[in-house]
Amino acid sequence: VVNVQGDEPLIEPAMIEEALAPLLNDPSLDMSTLRRRFERDGEAHDPNVVKVVVDRRGFALYFSRSVVPFVRDTASRDGDGDRRPFCYKHIGLYVYRRRFLLTLAELPATPLEQAEALEQLRVLEHGYRILAVETAYDSIGVDTPEDLERVRQLMAAAARS
């Protein structure tokens, strides 16, 4: 089951394929989503942009509206002073196995899910894993009136092309 969040109107079809492929290739996976490196200034600090950190195999460790992790010392920073790419932009596209989606629908809400208002934290808090596939494609989540205007302009420009 593929779920493209309604606030992600610019999802590229190739992004769906990227998120779907791991479940087609590995029957042990129950759920996947997408992540992308930050490129726009200030995006990582915007609470409307959900962030994800992953383990060494690409499984989500945590999703947040805050920048995570906190980089405590300058030795953990790149030479130019920027954060290393620990934190990624989460893109609101999910792929589930049907049986897992039915299980997920029965799970109670969790404290972290409620604190962050992020439903994917329910999965993690109940001990399940989410593979977060890195994509080169970007998407603009529509979370504010400014986002909506930006998407309208992009769509209008594309229609004129």
C-alpha positions as CSV (number, residue, x, y, z in Angstrom):
1,V,0.0,0.0,0.0
2,V,1.5,3.4,-1.1
3,N,0.4,6.5,0.9
4,V,1.4,9.8,-0.6
5,Q,0.5,12.5,2.0
6,G,-1.9,15.1,0.8
7,D,0.5,17.9,1.6
8,E,3.0,16.5,-0.9
9,P,1.5,17.5,-4.3
10,L,4.9,17.5,-6.1
11,I,5.9,13.9,-5.6
12,E,7.7,12.5,-8.6
13,P,6.6,9.1,-9.8
14,A,10.2,7.9,-9.5
15,M,10.0,8.6,-5.8
16,I,7.2,6.1,-5.4
17,E,9.3,3.5,-7.2
18,E,12.3,4.3,-4.9
19,A,10.3,3.8,-1.8
20,L,8.5,0.7,-3.1
21,A,11.6,-1.2,-4.4
22,P,13.0,-2.3,-1.1
23,L,9.7,-3.9,-0.1
24,L,9.6,-5.7,-3.4
25,N,13.1,-7.0,-2.9
26,D,13.1,-7.9,0.8
27,P,10.0,-9.7,2.2
28,S,11.2,-9.0,5.8
29,L,10.6,-5.2,5.4
30,D,7.2,-3.9,6.6
31,M,7.4,-0.2,5.8
32,S,9.5,2.4,4.0
33,T,9.6,6.1,3.5
34,L,11.9,8.7,1.8
35,R,14.6,11.1,3.0
36,R,16.6,13.7,1.3
37,R,19.6,15.9,2.2
38,F,18.9,19.5,3.1
39,E,19.7,22.0,0.4
40,R,17.7,25.2,1.1
41,D,18.9,27.7,3.8
42,G,16.9,27.5,7.0
43,E,15.0,24.3,5.9
44,A,16.6,22.2,8.6
45,H,15.4,24.7,11.3
46,D,11.8,25.0,10.0
47,P,9.5,23.1,12.4
48,N,7.1,22.5,9.5
49,V,9.8,20.4,7.8
50,V,10.0,17.0,9.4
51,K,13.5,15.7,10.0
52,V,14.7,12.1,10.2
53,V,17.9,10.5,11.5
54,V,18.8,7.0,10.4
55,D,21.1,4.1,11.5
56,R,23.9,2.8,9.4
57,R,21.5,0.6,7.4
58,G,19.1,3.4,6.6
59,F,16.4,2.6,9.2
60,A,14.8,5.5,11.0
61,L,16.0,6.1,14.5
62,Y,13.8,9.2,15.1
63,F,11.6,11.7,13.4
64,S,11.3,15.3,14.7
65,R,10.3,18.8,13.9
66,S,13.5,19.9,15.6
67,V,17.1,19.5,14.2
68,V,18.5,16.3,15.5
69,P,21.0,15.3,16.7
70,F,22.4,18.2,18.7
71,V,26.1,18.6,17.7
72,R,27.8,19.4,20.9
73,D,31.4,20.1,20.0
74,T,33.1,21.6,17.0
75,A,35.2,18.4,16.5
76,S,32.0,16.8,15.2
77,R,31.5,19.4,12.5
78,D,32.9,19.5,9.0
79,G,35.8,21.8,8.3
80,D,33.6,24.6,7.0
81,G,31.5,24.7,10.2
82,D,28.4,23.1,8.8
83,R,26.7,20.1,10.4
84,R,27.6,16.7,9.0
85,P,24.7,15.1,7.2
86,F,23.3,13.3,10.2
87,C,19.8,14.8,9.8
88,Y,17.7,14.5,6.6
89,K,14.5,16.0,5.4
90,H,11.7,13.5,5.6
91,I,9.4,13.3,2.6
92,G,5.7,12.3,3.3
93,L,5.4,9.2,1.3
94,Y,5.0,5.8,2.9
95,V,4.9,2.2,1.6
96,Y,3.4,-0.5,3.8
97,R,2.8,-4.2,3.5
98,R,-1.0,-4.6,3.8
99,R,-0.7,-6.9,6.9
100,F,1.5,-4.4,8.6
101,L,-0.8,-1.5,7.9
102,L,-3.7,-3.5,9.4
103,T,-1.5,-4.0,12.5
104,L,-0.5,-0.4,12.7
105,A,-4.1,0.7,12.5
106,E,-4.7,-1.2,15.8
107,L,-1.8,0.2,17.7
108,P,-2.6,2.9,20.3
109,A,-1.2,6.4,19.9
110,T,2.1,7.0,21.8
111,P,3.6,9.8,23.8
112,L,6.3,10.8,21.3
113,E,3.8,10.7,18.4
114,Q,1.5,13.0,20.4
115,A,4.4,15.4,21.4
116,E,5.7,15.8,17.9
117,A,2.4,15.3,16.1
118,L,4.1,12.8,13.8
119,E,2.2,9.5,13.3
120,Q,5.3,7.6,12.1
121,L,6.7,7.8,15.7
122,R,3.9,5.3,16.7
123,V,5.7,2.7,14.5
124,L,9.1,3.3,16.2
125,E,7.7,3.5,19.7
126,H,6.0,0.1,19.3
127,G,9.3,-1.4,18.2
128,Y,8.8,-1.7,14.5
129,R,11.3,-0.4,11.9
130,I,10.9,2.0,9.0
131,L,13.4,2.0,6.1
132,A,14.2,5.6,5.1
133,V,15.4,5.4,1.5
134,E,17.5,8.4,0.4
135,T,16.3,10.1,-2.8
136,A,17.8,12.8,-5.0
137,Y,14.4,14.1,-5.7
138,D,12.9,17.0,-3.7
139,S,9.3,17.7,-2.8
140,I,7.7,20.7,-1.2
141,G,5.4,19.9,1.7
142,V,2.5,22.3,1.9
143,D,2.3,23.3,5.5
144,T,1.9,27.1,5.4
145,P,0.2,29.7,3.1
146,E,3.7,30.5,1.8
147,D,4.3,26.9,0.8
148,L,1.0,26.8,-1.0
149,E,1.9,29.9,-3.0
150,R,5.3,28.5,-3.9
151,V,3.7,25.3,-5.1
152,R,1.1,27.2,-7.1
153,Q,3.8,29.2,-8.8
154,L,5.8,26.1,-9.6
155,M,2.8,24.4,-11.0
156,A,1.8,27.4,-13.1
157,A,5.3,27.7,-14.5
158,A,5.3,24.0,-15.4
159,A,1.9,24.4,-17.1
160,R,3.3,27.2,-19.2
161,S,6.3,25.1,-20.3
